[in-house]
Amino acid sequence: MNADRPIGIAGAGSIGCFVGGMLAASGRRVALLARPRLIQEIAGNGLRVSSFDGSERMVSADRLILSDDPSILRDVETVLVTVKSADTAEIAELIAHHAAADAAVISLQNGVGNVPLLRDRLPARKVLGGMVPFNVVALGDGRFHRSTSGDIVIAQDVAGTAARLSVPGLAMKGTANIDGVQWGKLIVNLNNALNALSNIPLRQQLAQRGWRRLFADQMAEGLAAIHAEGIVPVSPTPLPSSWMPTLLRLPDALFDVLLGRTMKIDPEARSSMWEDLQRGRRTEIDYLQGVITAIADRRGLEAPLSRRVIALIRKAEADGKGSPGLTPEQVRDGG
């Protein structure tokens, strides 16, 4: 990487601040394009990033370029896009007008439609897909905590971008099949909505067979839809996606051993969609379960569970009271 040019984080929320903080803590110059509230929070407290493994790093505000003005992207070498999927078109326009013409653009977003949209809006630029497997929780006062394990995956390119962006504590790996990786993450992310509806920590949710069975049925429904499209997902875990529904239905004791060998989860980890409901923000349900129902409509499939989950999340958004705290049975019955 060119040490004289910063790495830009376009739309720095929880993921963007964690990634930016880890990069900055390793000596990289980082420009955070964020909302005024978050800029004020970091300016007053610095940026503290911590992880499930007990590690913690502190970056003082004067080591960061902080602004809500997209002109801070003018000198960046790489733009990491971390906005919600619904905001991709808007951030693409800002990148087009403000970022250097040779700046590479990397999507670190949930969903499978962001890279095509970025390429459509930024036709002259290098755009790479990426996948972030871990959750990050905003704790306030400039603190961002990674609560689950996994390494970031980025599409391979001749410049070796993934390896060049890797820093201690934040590994980034290249892949020749980023489309499959993103579809695999979408299938796993179908649990985001279930966790948001449950109002219990992720680890506690996965410890309950009723919730796991619901997740398994949701995954099976999603896998049937994407297989109908001819898509082969690449699992973000060491276990193949096709195995997951069966493994999720295992008795609690067996599944607990399996989970402990494949993934690390903080006791208080929750999904980003839960955080969206708690903060009264729009969720990404259209880019998760909504993708499955759209395929089902095209292929003549039913996808009833995905449709119920969408309706329940929409109701929670409209009610504005945070997570409704439903049981697995209530989700199956539509609340």
Disulfide bonds with the S-S distance in Angstrom:
none
